[in-house]
Amino acid sequence: MEDGILVEWDNRYSVGIQLIDDQHKKLIEMTNTLYKGCLEGDEAARSYFMETIHETVDYVKYHFSAEEKLLGNVKYPELAEHKREHEDFVKKVLEEVGTFQSGKKFVPNVFVRFLKDWVLTHIAVQDKKYAQYILNLKKQGLLGNRIAGI
Ligand SMILES: [Fe+2]
């Protein structure tokens, strides 16, 4: 994209919980920031990645544990599967980061697109599954005390 924005938040991504929506927005923002770094040319992109990729990975992990805690609190029946998806993603990202740091071929642009595809799949597809579950709890008035403290 020419304007330097790769992913954009849309209200249809909302899972119905402000805290999680805010974290998803932050993930989108971080993806866009990495993307902007890629537009600076190969050398700049590489050094920019070195500086910021760990922050991104740490934030993804932080977000996943917040999400898992929430889903545990609301007794989400597909939590185990969701956790597995989280683990697979972290593994894949760490592999990519490891490849990058070992000096092997790493194309930041490809990585950012991978991140973008994942962010959108995670937010718009996987998290939408539990969003429906949460919406149902809300309708039944069962959500309030279950998310206290997250
Ligand atoms: Fe999420």
Backbone and ligand atoms as CSV (ligand in chain L), in Angstrom:
chain,resi,resn,atom,element,x,y,z
A,1,MET,N,N,0.835,-1.209,0.000
A,1,MET,CA,C,0.000,0.000,0.000
A,1,MET,C,C,0.865,1.253,0.000
A,2,GLU,N,N,0.434,2.247,-0.683
A,2,GLU,CA,C,1.283,3.417,-0.839
A,2,GLU,C,C,1.344,4.312,0.393
A,3,ASP,N,N,0.280,4.306,1.173
A,3,ASP,CA,C,0.269,5.226,2.307
A,3,ASP,C,C,0.981,4.664,3.545
A,4,GLY,N,N,1.609,3.522,3.404
A,4,GLY,CA,C,2.375,2.971,4.519
A,4,GLY,C,C,1.519,2.292,5.570
A,5,ILE,N,N,0.268,2.025,5.243
A,5,ILE,CA,C,-0.580,1.292,6.185
A,5,ILE,C,C,-0.934,-0.058,5.565
A,6,LEU,N,N,-0.578,-1.102,6.282
A,6,LEU,CA,C,-0.779,-2.435,5.731
A,6,LEU,C,C,-2.085,-3.061,6.221
A,7,VAL,N,N,-2.382,-2.859,7.471
A,7,VAL,CA,C,-3.594,-3.423,8.057
A,7,VAL,C,C,-4.370,-2.313,8.735
A,8,GLU,N,N,-5.679,-2.386,8.654
A,8,GLU,CA,C,-6.474,-1.357,9.312
A,8,GLU,C,C,-7.524,-1.981,10.226
A,9,TRP,N,N,-7.682,-1.368,11.380
A,9,TRP,CA,C,-8.709,-1.838,12.313
A,9,TRP,C,C,-10.085,-1.568,11.721
A,10,ASP,N,N,-10.981,-2.499,11.985
A,10,ASP,CA,C,-12.354,-2.296,11.554
A,10,ASP,C,C,-13.251,-2.771,12.706
A,11,ASN,N,N,-14.321,-2.072,12.930
A,11,ASN,CA,C,-15.189,-2.439,14.058
A,11,ASN,C,C,-15.742,-3.850,13.981
A,12,ARG,N,N,-15.774,-4.389,12.763
A,12,ARG,CA,C,-16.289,-5.760,12.678
A,12,ARG,C,C,-15.309,-6.764,13.289
A,13,TYR,N,N,-14.095,-6.317,13.622
A,13,TYR,CA,C,-13.130,-7.199,14.285
A,13,TYR,C,C,-13.377,-7.283,15.794
A,14,SER,N,N,-14.235,-6.416,16.291
A,14,SER,CA,C,-14.419,-6.368,17.741
A,14,SER,C,C,-14.871,-7.712,18.319
A,15,VAL,N,N,-14.230,-8.111,19.428
A,15,VAL,CA,C,-14.646,-9.351,20.097
A,15,VAL,C,C,-15.602,-9.051,21.255
A,16,GLY,N,N,-15.907,-7.773,21.442
A,16,GLY,CA,C,-16.879,-7.402,22.476
A,16,GLY,C,C,-16.264,-7.158,23.838
A,17,ILE,N,N,-14.939,-7.185,23.912
A,17,ILE,CA,C,-14.245,-6.896,25.162
A,17,ILE,C,C,-13.180,-5.848,24.871
A,18,GLN,N,N,-13.352,-4.709,25.538
A,18,GLN,CA,C,-12.493,-3.555,25.245
A,18,GLN,C,C,-11.002,-3.871,25.367
A,19,LEU,N,N,-10.650,-4.547,26.446
A,19,LEU,CA,C,-9.235,-4.843,26.690
A,19,LEU,C,C,-8.608,-5.601,25.521
A,20,ILE,N,N,-9.331,-6.597,25.026
A,20,ILE,CA,C,-8.805,-7.414,23.917
A,20,ILE,C,C,-8.813,-6.606,22.616
A,21,ASP,N,N,-9.872,-5.850,22.395
A,21,ASP,CA,C,-9.906,-5.005,21.193
A,21,ASP,C,C,-8.707,-4.043,21.187
A,22,ASP,N,N,-8.419,-3.463,22.339
A,22,ASP,CA,C,-7.290,-2.528,22.423
A,22,ASP,C,C,-5.974,-3.240,22.109
A,23,GLN,N,N,-5.841,-4.465,22.594
A,23,GLN,CA,C,-4.607,-5.214,22.317
A,23,GLN,C,C,-4.510,-5.562,20.829
A,24,HIS,N,N,-5.644,-5.904,20.220
A,24,HIS,CA,C,-5.640,-6.198,18.788
A,24,HIS,C,C,-5.263,-4.950,17.984
A,25,LYS,N,N,-5.762,-3.812,18.432
A,25,LYS,CA,C,-5.410,-2.561,17.749
A,25,LYS,C,C,-3.913,-2.309,17.836
A,26,LYS,N,N,-3.371,-2.609,18.997
A,26,LYS,CA,C,-1.929,-2.422,19.194
A,26,LYS,C,C,-1.134,-3.378,18.281
A,27,LEU,N,N,-1.622,-4.614,18.119
A,27,LEU,CA,C,-0.949,-5.566,17.212
A,27,LEU,C,C,-0.965,-5.051,15.773
A,28,ILE,N,N,-2.085,-4.490,15.391
A,28,ILE,CA,C,-2.205,-3.919,14.050
A,28,ILE,C,C,-1.222,-2.759,13.881
A,29,GLU,N,N,-1.178,-1.926,14.916
A,29,GLU,CA,C,-0.274,-0.772,14.878
A,29,GLU,C,C,1.191,-1.224,14.756
A,30,MET,N,N,1.547,-2.263,15.515
A,30,MET,CA,C,2.926,-2.761,15.468
A,30,MET,C,C,3.248,-3.345,14.097
A,31,THR,N,N,2.271,-4.039,13.502
A,31,THR,CA,C,2.472,-4.598,12.157
A,31,THR,C,C,2.697,-3.471,11.152
A,32,ASN,N,N,1.913,-2.434,11.270
A,32,ASN,CA,C,2.077,-1.287,10.368
A,32,ASN,C,C,3.428,-0.602,10.559
A,33,THR,N,N,3.865,-0.530,11.815
A,33,THR,CA,C,5.155,0.101,12.088
A,33,THR,C,C,6.288,-0.712,11.447
A,34,LEU,N,N,6.198,-2.038,11.583
A,34,LEU,CA,C,7.211,-2.887,10.948
A,34,LEU,C,C,7.161,-2.736,9.426
A,35,TYR,N,N,5.961,-2.637,8.922
A,35,TYR,CA,C,5.791,-2.465,7.475
A,35,TYR,C,C,6.452,-1.169,6.998
A,36,LYS,N,N,6.232,-0.111,7.752
A,36,LYS,CA,C,6.845,1.176,7.394
A,36,LYS,C,C,8.356,1.052,7.366
A,37,GLY,N,N,8.885,0.278,8.338
A,37,GLY,CA,C,10.328,0.028,8.373
A,37,GLY,C,C,10.798,-0.625,7.091
A,38,CYS,N,N,9.959,-1.484,6.515
A,38,CYS,CA,C,10.306,-2.193,5.274
A,38,CYS,C,C,10.372,-1.264,4.073
A,39,LEU,N,N,9.675,-0.169,4.166
A,39,LEU,CA,C,9.647,0.748,3.030
A,39,LEU,C,C,10.919,1.593,2.935
A,40,GLU,N,N,11.740,1.482,3.984
A,40,GLU,CA,C,12.959,2.305,4.037
A,40,GLU,C,C,14.116,1.703,3.247
A,41,GLY,N,N,13.891,0.574,2.633
A,41,GLY,CA,C,14.986,-0.083,1.907
A,41,GLY,C,C,15.572,-1.200,2.731
A,42,ASP,N,N,16.284,-2.128,2.076
A,42,ASP,CA,C,16.732,-3.361,2.719
A,42,ASP,C,C,17.570,-3.179,3.972
A,43,GLU,N,N,18.604,-2.347,3.882
A,43,GLU,CA,C,19.512,-2.188,5.017
A,43,GLU,C,C,18.799,-1.611,6.234
A,44,ALA,N,N,18.042,-0.539,5.986
A,44,ALA,CA,C,17.304,0.110,7.069
A,44,ALA,C,C,16.287,-0.857,7.658
A,45,ALA,N,N,15.657,-1.630,6.783
A,45,ALA,CA,C,14.646,-2.571,7.247
A,45,ALA,C,C,15.266,-3.609,8.166
A,46,ARG,N,N,16.438,-4.098,7.787
A,46,ARG,CA,C,17.109,-5.118,8.606
A,46,ARG,C,C,17.451,-4.584,9.987
A,47,SER,N,N,18.039,-3.400,10.038
A,47,SER,CA,C,18.430,-2.900,11.357
A,47,SER,C,C,17.197,-2.523,12.178
A,48,TYR,N,N,16.190,-2.044,11.488
A,48,TYR,CA,C,14.959,-1.710,12.197
A,48,TYR,C,C,14.334,-2.970,12.807
A,49,PHE,N,N,14.363,-4.034,12.038
A,49,PHE,CA,C,13.821,-5.303,12.539
A,49,PHE,C,C,14.573,-5.785,13.764
A,50,MET,N,N,15.897,-5.723,13.696
A,50,MET,CA,C,16.729,-6.142,14.826
A,50,MET,C,C,16.295,-5.427,16.102
A,51,GLU,N,N,16.018,-4.140,15.942
A,51,GLU,CA,C,15.677,-3.327,17.113
A,51,GLU,C,C,14.288,-3.601,17.653
A,52,THR,N,N,13.345,-3.891,16.755
A,52,THR,CA,C,11.950,-3.880,17.213
A,52,THR,C,C,11.251,-5.236,17.262
A,53,ILE,N,N,11.866,-6.252,16.630
A,53,ILE,CA,C,11.123,-7.497,16.499
A,53,ILE,C,C,10.820,-8.151,17.856
A,54,HIS,N,N,11.764,-8.005,18.800
A,54,HIS,CA,C,11.532,-8.645,20.098
A,54,HIS,C,C,10.392,-8.005,20.864
A,55,GLU,N,N,10.297,-6.709,20.696
A,55,GLU,CA,C,9.190,-5.993,21.325
A,55,GLU,C,C,7.849,-6.532,20.780
A,56,THR,N,N,7.817,-6.754,19.475
A,56,THR,CA,C,6.603,-7.279,18.843
A,56,THR,C,C,6.286,-8.684,19.340
A,57,VAL,N,N,7.320,-9.531,19.365
A,57,VAL,CA,C,7.114,-10.910,19.825
A,57,VAL,C,C,6.650,-10.910,21.288
A,58,ASP,N,N,7.283,-10.077,22.112
A,58,ASP,CA,C,6.885,-10.006,23.525
A,58,ASP,C,C,5.435,-9.551,23.646
A,59,TYR,N,N,5.055,-8.617,22.798
A,59,TYR,CA,C,3.677,-8.135,22.890
A,59,TYR,C,C,2.682,-9.211,22.460
A,60,VAL,N,N,3.044,-9.953,21.427
A,60,VAL,CA,C,2.174,-11.048,20.979
A,60,VAL,C,C,1.993,-12.051,22.121
A,61,LYS,N,N,3.084,-12.396,22.788
A,61,LYS,CA,C,3.008,-13.361,23.905
A,61,LYS,C,C,2.144,-12.810,25.040
A,62,TYR,N,N,2.350,-11.548,25.335
A,62,TYR,CA,C,1.570,-10.889,26.388
A,62,TYR,C,C,0.080,-10.927,26.039
A,63,HIS,N,N,-0.223,-10.623,24.786
A,63,HIS,CA,C,-1.610,-10.637,24.330
A,63,HIS,C,C,-2.205,-12.046,24.438
A,64,PHE,N,N,-1.438,-13.036,24.014
A,64,PHE,CA,C,-1.939,-14.414,24.076
A,64,PHE,C,C,-2.232,-14.823,25.504
A,65,SER,N,N,-1.355,-14.470,26.427
A,65,SER,CA,C,-1.626,-14.921,27.791
A,65,SER,C,C,-2.828,-14.186,28.369
A,66,ALA,N,N,-3.019,-12.924,27.995
A,66,ALA,CA,C,-4.222,-12.199,28.447
A,66,ALA,C,C,-5.476,-12.872,27.892
A,67,GLU,N,N,-5.397,-13.236,26.629
A,67,GLU,CA,C,-6.544,-13.865,25.969
A,67,GLU,C,C,-6.852,-15.234,26.588
A,68,GLU,N,N,-5.800,-15.991,26.849
A,68,GLU,CA,C,-6.000,-17.323,27.437
A,68,GLU,C,C,-6.575,-17.219,28.844
A,69,LYS,N,N,-6.139,-16.209,29.569
A,69,LYS,CA,C,-6.669,-16.000,30.920
A,69,LYS,C,C,-8.171,-15.674,30.838
A,70,LEU,N,N,-8.487,-14.779,29.927
A,70,LEU,CA,C,-9.889,-14.404,29.734
A,70,LEU,C,C,-10.726,-15.636,29.351
A,71,LEU,N,N,-10.227,-16.393,28.384
A,71,LEU,CA,C,-10.994,-17.539,27.897
A,71,LEU,C,C,-11.118,-18.618,28.962
A,72,GLY,N,N,-10.109,-18.697,29.836
A,72,GLY,CA,C,-10.195,-19.612,30.977
A,72,GLY,C,C,-11.282,-19.139,31.930
A,73,ASN,N,N,-11.298,-17.845,32.210
A,73,ASN,CA,C,-12.304,-17.280,33.124
A,73,ASN,C,C,-13.725,-17.504,32.632
A,74,VAL,N,N,-13.911,-17.414,31.321
A,74,VAL,CA,C,-15.274,-17.564,30.805
A,74,VAL,C,C,-15.571,-19.019,30.409
A,75,LYS,N,N,-14.615,-19.883,30.752
A,75,LYS,CA,C,-14.773,-21.322,30.471
A,75,LYS,C,C,-15.077,-21.600,28.991
A,76,TYR,N,N,-14.278,-21.012,28.157
A,76,TYR,CA,C,-14.442,-21.210,26.715
A,76,TYR,C,C,-14.135,-22.669,26.363
A,77,PRO,N,N,-15.088,-23.359,25.748
A,77,PRO,CA,C,-14.888,-24.801,25.518
A,77,PRO,C,C,-13.755,-25.138,24.543
A,78,GLU,N,N,-13.393,-24.200,23.678
A,78,GLU,CA,C,-12.331,-24.517,22.713
A,78,GLU,C,C,-10.993,-23.878,23.066
A,79,LEU,N,N,-10.810,-23.666,24.374
A,79,LEU,CA,C,-9.576,-23.010,24.825
A,79,LEU,C,C,-8.322,-23.791,24.433
A,80,ALA,N,N,-8.353,-25.108,24.583
A,80,ALA,CA,C,-7.163,-25.912,24.288
A,80,ALA,C,C,-6.732,-25.727,22.833
A,81,GLU,N,N,-7.713,-25.729,21.944
A,81,GLU,CA,C,-7.417,-25.565,20.523
A,81,GLU,C,C,-6.860,-24.155,20.241
A,82,HIS,N,N,-7.488,-23.194,20.877
A,82,HIS,CA,C,-7.061,-21.806,20.697
A,82,HIS,C,C,-5.618,-21.622,21.192
A,83,LYS,N,N,-5.327,-22.253,22.321
A,83,LYS,CA,C,-3.967,-22.186,22.881
A,83,LYS,C,C,-2.958,-22.784,21.913
A,84,ARG,N,N,-3.362,-23.892,21.302
A,84,ARG,CA,C,-2.471,-24.560,20.347
A,84,ARG,C,C,-2.166,-23.643,19.161
A,85,GLU,N,N,-3.179,-22.928,18.714
A,85,GLU,CA,C,-2.976,-21.985,17.600
A,85,GLU,C,C,-1.988,-20.888,18.010
A,86,HIS,N,N,-2.133,-20.435,19.245
A,86,HIS,CA,C,-1.204,-19.431,19.763
A,86,HIS,C,C,0.229,-19.979,19.772
A,87,GLU,N,N,0.362,-21.200,20.308
A,87,GLU,CA,C,1.699,-21.798,20.413
A,87,GLU,C,C,2.331,-21.987,19.039
A,88,ASP,N,N,1.528,-22.470,18.083
A,88,ASP,CA,C,2.040,-22.676,16.725
A,88,ASP,C,C,2.558,-21.375,16.140
A,89,PHE,N,N,1.801,-20.324,16.381
A,89,PHE,CA,C,2.201,-19.043,15.824
A,89,PHE,C,C,3.505,-18.547,16.441
A,90,VAL,N,N,3.595,-18.613,17.763
A,90,VAL,CA,C,4.812,-18.144,18.438
A,90,VAL,C,C,6.017,-18.946,17.936
A,91,LYS,N,N,5.823,-20.254,17.771
A,91,LYS,CA,C,6.900,-21.108,17.279
A,91,LYS,C,C,7.369,-20.641,15.896
A,92,LYS,N,N,6.403,-20.412,15.033
A,92,LYS,CA,C,6.704,-20.001,13.659
A,92,LYS,C,C,7.430,-18.649,13.640
A,93,VAL,N,N,6.941,-17.727,14.445
A,93,VAL,CA,C,7.574,-16.404,14.491
A,93,VAL,C,C,9.003,-16.509,15.018
A,94,LEU,N,N,9.178,-17.301,16.081
A,94,LEU,CA,C,10.519,-17.422,16.649
A,94,LEU,C,C,11.490,-18.080,15.669
A,95,GLU,N,N,10.971,-19.007,14.866
A,95,GLU,CA,C,11.793,-19.630,13.819
A,95,GLU,C,C,12.279,-18.570,12.835
A,96,GLU,N,N,11.333,-17.736,12.426
A,96,GLU,CA,C,11.658,-16.671,11.466
A,96,GLU,C,C,12.682,-15.703,12.053
A,97,VAL,N,N,12.466,-15.352,13.315
A,97,VAL,CA,C,13.374,-14.416,13.978
A,97,VAL,C,C,14.757,-15.051,14.108
A,98,GLY,N,N,14.783,-16.350,14.451
A,98,GLY,CA,C,16.044,-17.075,14.574
A,98,GLY,C,C,16.795,-17.082,13.247
A,99,THR,N,N,16.073,-17.309,12.163
A,99,THR,CA,C,16.674,-17.316,10.826
A,99,THR,C,C,17.299,-15.964,10.535
A,100,PHE,N,N,16.565,-14.955,10.887
A,100,PHE,CA,C,17.017,-13.586,10.663
A,100,PHE,C,C,18.299,-13.308,11.441
A,101,GLN,N,N,18.280,-13.690,12.721
A,101,GLN,CA,C,19.422,-13.362,13.571
A,101,GLN,C,C,20.670,-14.165,13.237
A,102,SER,N,N,20.461,-15.343,12.651
A,102,SER,CA,C,21.633,-16.143,12.309
A,102,SER,C,C,22.263,-15.653,11.008
A,103,GLY,N,N,21.673,-14.622,10.452
A,103,GLY,CA,C,22.258,-14.008,9.255
A,103,GLY,C,C,21.846,-14.678,7.962
A,104,LYS,N,N,20.975,-15.687,8.069
A,104,LYS,CA,C,20.506,-16.344,6.840
A,104,LYS,C,C,19.553,-15.415,6.106
A,105,LYS,N,N,19.198,-15.859,4.941
A,105,LYS,CA,C,18.331,-15.019,4.123
A,105,LYS,C,C,17.018,-14.710,4.843
A,106,PHE,N,N,16.747,-13.486,4.926
A,106,PHE,CA,C,15.518,-13.052,5.574
A,106,PHE,C,C,14.984,-11.855,4.799
A,107,VAL,N,N,13.759,-11.957,4.392
A,107,VAL,CA,C,13.188,-10.858,3.618
A,107,VAL,C,C,12.131,-10.178,4.493
A,108,PRO,N,N,12.465,-9.012,5.053
A,108,PRO,CA,C,11.537,-8.356,5.977
A,108,PRO,C,C,10.131,-8.205,5.418
A,109,ASN,N,N,10.061,-7.870,4.141
A,109,ASN,CA,C,8.753,-7.664,3.537
A,109,ASN,C,C,7.877,-8.919,3.578
A,110,VAL,N,N,8.533,-10.061,3.359
A,110,VAL,CA,C,7.816,-11.335,3.388
A,110,VAL,C,C,7.363,-11.614,4.813
A,111,PHE,N,N,8.258,-11.334,5.756
A,111,PHE,CA,C,7.910,-11.558,7.150
A,111,PHE,C,C,6.731,-10.673,7.574
A,112,VAL,N,N,6.770,-9.421,7.184
A,112,VAL,CA,C,5.696,-8.502,7.561
A,112,VAL,C,C,4.367,-8.949,6.970
A,113,ARG,N,N,4.422,-9.464,5.751
A,113,ARG,CA,C,3.174,-9.946,5.142
A,113,ARG,C,C,2.657,-11.191,5.845
A,114,PHE,N,N,3.590,-12.015,6.278
A,114,PHE,CA,C,3.212,-13.183,7.071
A,114,PHE,C,C,2.525,-12.713,8.366
A,115,LEU,N,N,3.145,-11.714,8.998
A,115,LEU,CA,C,2.594,-11.161,10.242
A,115,LEU,C,C,1.206,-10.564,10.000
A,116,LYS,N,N,1.079,-9.859,8.918
A,116,LYS,CA,C,-0.203,-9.244,8.582
A,116,LYS,C,C,-1.283,-10.308,8.360
A,117,ASP,N,N,-0.948,-11.319,7.563
A,117,ASP,CA,C,-1.916,-12.387,7.304
A,117,ASP,C,C,-2.319,-13.044,8.602
A,118,TRP,N,N,-1.305,-13.257,9.458
A,118,TRP,CA,C,-1.618,-13.909,10.712
A,118,TRP,C,C,-2.497,-13.017,11.599
A,119,VAL,N,N,-2.122,-11.736,11.715
A,119,VAL,CA,C,-2.891,-10.809,12.564
A,119,VAL,C,C,-4.356,-10.797,12.114
A,120,LEU,N,N,-4.547,-10.736,10.811
A,120,LEU,CA,C,-5.929,-10.697,10.307
A,120,LEU,C,C,-6.651,-12.020,10.534
A,121,THR,N,N,-5.944,-13.124,10.318
A,121,THR,CA,C,-6.582,-14.423,10.550
A,121,THR,C,C,-6.911,-14.594,12.034
A,122,HIS,N,N,-5.935,-14.236,12.856
A,122,HIS,CA,C,-6.119,-14.365,14.300
A,122,HIS,C,C,-7.320,-13.534,14.782
A,123,ILE,N,N,-7.326,-12.276,14.364
A,123,ILE,CA,C,-8.357,-11.361,14.855
A,123,ILE,C,C,-9.706,-11.622,14.180
A,124,ALA,N,N,-9.684,-11.752,12.853
A,124,ALA,CA,C,-10.947,-11.773,12.112
A,124,ALA,C,C,-11.555,-13.168,12.003
A,125,VAL,N,N,-10.760,-14.204,12.212
A,125,VAL,CA,C,-11.313,-15.550,12.073
A,125,VAL,C,C,-11.308,-16.288,13.414
A,126,GLN,N,N,-10.101,-16.535,13.953
A,126,GLN,CA,C,-10.029,-17.342,15.176
A,126,GLN,C,C,-10.694,-16.669,16.374
A,127,ASP,N,N,-10.378,-15.390,16.566
A,127,ASP,CA,C,-10.940,-14.721,17.739
A,127,ASP,C,C,-12.431,-14.452,17.584
A,128,LYS,N,N,-12.877,-14.419,16.351
A,128,LYS,CA,C,-14.311,-14.226,16.129
A,128,LYS,C,C,-15.122,-15.402,16.688
A,129,LYS,N,N,-14.472,-16.567,16.751
A,129,LYS,CA,C,-15.173,-17.750,17.277
A,129,LYS,C,C,-15.494,-17.553,18.757
A,130,TYR,N,N,-14.509,-17.061,19.501
A,130,TYR,CA,C,-14.823,-16.883,20.923
A,130,TYR,C,C,-15.647,-15.610,21.134
A,131,ALA,N,N,-15.576,-14.670,20.177
A,131,ALA,CA,C,-16.378,-13.448,20.296
A,131,ALA,C,C,-17.866,-13.802,20.361
A,132,GLN,N,N,-18.256,-14.778,19.549
A,132,GLN,CA,C,-19.652,-15.219,19.531
A,132,GLN,C,C,-20.042,-15.818,20.887
A,133,TYR,N,N,-19.127,-16.598,21.426
A,133,TYR,CA,C,-19.353,-17.226,22.726
A,133,TYR,C,C,-19.520,-16.156,23.807
A,134,ILE,N,N,-18.652,-15.139,23.747
A,134,ILE,CA,C,-18.697,-14.050,24.726
A,134,ILE,C,C,-19.984,-13.229,24.579
A,135,LEU,N,N,-20.365,-13.016,23.343
A,135,LEU,CA,C,-21.609,-12.283,23.072
A,135,LEU,C,C,-22.814,-13.002,23.693
A,136,ASN,N,N,-22.823,-14.317,23.560
A,136,ASN,CA,C,-23.915,-15.099,24.153
A,136,ASN,C,C,-23.938,-14.979,25.673
A,137,LEU,N,N,-22.744,-15.008,26.284
A,137,LEU,CA,C,-22.666,-14.845,27.742
A,137,LEU,C,C,-23.193,-13.476,28.143
A,138,LYS,N,N,-22.819,-12.470,27.347
A,138,LYS,CA,C,-23.249,-11.099,27.616
A,138,LYS,C,C,-24.765,-11.018,27.597
A,139,LYS,N,N,-25.355,-11.612,26.570
A,139,LYS,CA,C,-26.817,-11.583,26.405
A,139,LYS,C,C,-27.508,-12.225,27.588
A,140,GLN,N,N,-26.875,-13.251,28.126
A,140,GLN,CA,C,-27.476,-13.939,29.270
A,140,GLN,C,C,-27.112,-13.271,30.590
A,141,GLY,N,N,-26.358,-12.171,30.508
A,141,GLY,CA,C,-25.958,-11.451,31.728
A,141,GLY,C,C,-24.948,-12.210,32.558
A,142,LEU,N,N,-24.184,-13.092,31.916
A,142,LEU,CA,C,-23.260,-13.947,32.665
A,142,LEU,C,C,-21.801,-13.523,32.546
A,143,LEU,N,N,-21.580,-12.406,31.862
A,143,LEU,CA,C,-20.186,-12.061,31.575
A,143,LEU,C,C,-19.502,-11.302,32.711
A,144,GLY,N,N,-20.198,-10.297,33.242
A,144,GLY,CA,C,-19.608,-9.340,34.187
A,144,GLY,C,C,-18.617,-9.894,35.190
A,145,ASN,N,N,-19.078,-10.774,36.097
A,145,ASN,CA,C,-18.160,-11.207,37.162
A,145,ASN,C,C,-17.079,-12.161,36.651
A,146,ARG,N,N,-17.291,-12.739,35.487
A,146,ARG,CA,C,-16.274,-13.684,34.980
A,146,ARG,C,C,-15.053,-12.982,34.405
A,147,ILE,N,N,-15.235,-11.725,34.015
A,147,ILE,CA,C,-14.054,-11.057,33.450
A,147,ILE,C,C,-13.464,-10.044,34.422
A,148,ALA,N,N,-13.984,-10.007,35.642
A,148,ALA,CA,C,-13.407,-9.117,36.623
A,148,ALA,C,C,-11.958,-9.524,36.834
A,149,GLY,N,N,-11.090,-8.566,36.831
A,149,GLY,CA,C,-9.693,-8.861,37.129
A,149,GLY,C,C,-8.844,-9.199,35.919
A,150,ILE,N,N,-9.395,-9.158,34.734
A,150,ILE,CA,C,-8.525,-9.400,33.577
A,150,ILE,C,C,-7.983,-8.072,33.053
L,1,LIG,FE,FE,-6.318,-12.214,19.938
